[in-house]
Amino acid sequence: MTGVVLLAAIIWFSSAAEPRTEPKPAGVTATNAATPQEIQLRGRVVCLEEEMHRLFQTDLAVQHEHLFGFRADDGKYYTLLRTKFSEALFMDQRLREKELILKGRLFPNTQIFEPITLRSVRDGVVYELYYYCTICDIESVSPAPCACCQGPVELVEKPLRASH
């Protein structure tokens, strides 16, 4: 009898130690559920609230904070994830007035986009965008004061060289 109790205890402890996995919804695999897709978008930064008001007559509060997103040339809208690489889109009005090419990651089962590289397009020419401190000779992805001297930085648009 002691052997049966001991065997039952061993089975119970070993099953309790095994990680339990929840069943996945139909059509979801470990790969597509956990891996963001790298994509490139071309379009403009917009306030999503104002766009939905313009398109669908949503009730827009007169006083509202901007919820910035991206309207791609194909008409799709994306919510922009605010990171150190995309901070300039939220801070610098000049970027929100430009046609942009954003490369980054689209998260699974969402329209949430994490921009990683920012480019502008003007007269058919693609430009690299960055901020530059003339005092420290430092390039940055942010319009925030220089990390070294805390002085102002300048927005630089430099034409990309054609690749051969």
CORWO-V468984 format. One record per backbone hydrogen bond with DSSP energy under -0.5 kcal/mol. CO is the residue of the C=O (numbers start at 0). NH is the residue of the N-H. If there is no record, write none. Layout:
# CORWO-V468984
co=CO nh=NH
co=CO nh=NH
This chain:
# CORWO-V468984
co=0 nh=4
co=1 nh=5
co=2 nh=6
co=3 nh=7
co=4 nh=8
co=5 nh=9
co=6 nh=10
co=7 nh=11
co=8 nh=12
co=9 nh=13
co=10 nh=14
co=11 nh=15
co=12 nh=16
co=13 nh=17
co=24 nh=27
co=26 nh=28
co=28 nh=32
co=29 nh=33
co=30 nh=34
co=33 nh=35
co=36 nh=38
co=36 nh=105
co=38 nh=103
co=40 nh=101
co=41 nh=72
co=42 nh=99
co=43 nh=70
co=45 nh=47
co=45 nh=68
co=46 nh=50
co=47 nh=51
co=48 nh=52
co=49 nh=53
co=50 nh=54
co=51 nh=55
co=51 nh=57
co=52 nh=56
co=57 nh=59
co=58 nh=60
co=61 nh=63
co=65 nh=67
co=66 nh=47
co=67 nh=79
co=68 nh=45
co=69 nh=71
co=69 nh=77
co=70 nh=43
co=71 nh=74
co=75 nh=71
co=77 nh=69
co=78 nh=112
co=80 nh=82
co=82 nh=86
co=85 nh=88
co=85 nh=89
co=86 nh=89
co=86 nh=90
co=87 nh=91
co=90 nh=92
co=91 nh=94
co=91 nh=95
co=92 nh=96
co=93 nh=96
co=94 nh=97
co=98 nh=120
co=99 nh=42
co=100 nh=118
co=101 nh=40
co=102 nh=115
co=102 nh=116
co=103 nh=38
co=104 nh=106
co=104 nh=113
co=105 nh=36
co=106 nh=109
co=110 nh=78
co=110 nh=112
co=111 nh=106
co=112 nh=80
co=112 nh=114
co=113 nh=104
co=116 nh=102
co=117 nh=128
co=118 nh=100
co=119 nh=126
co=120 nh=98
co=121 nh=124
co=124 nh=121
co=125 nh=159
co=126 nh=119
co=127 nh=157
co=129 nh=155
co=130 nh=139
co=131 nh=133
co=131 nh=153
co=132 nh=136
co=132 nh=137
co=137 nh=132
co=139 nh=130
co=145 nh=149
co=150 nh=145
co=153 nh=131
co=155 nh=129
co=155 nh=157
co=157 nh=127
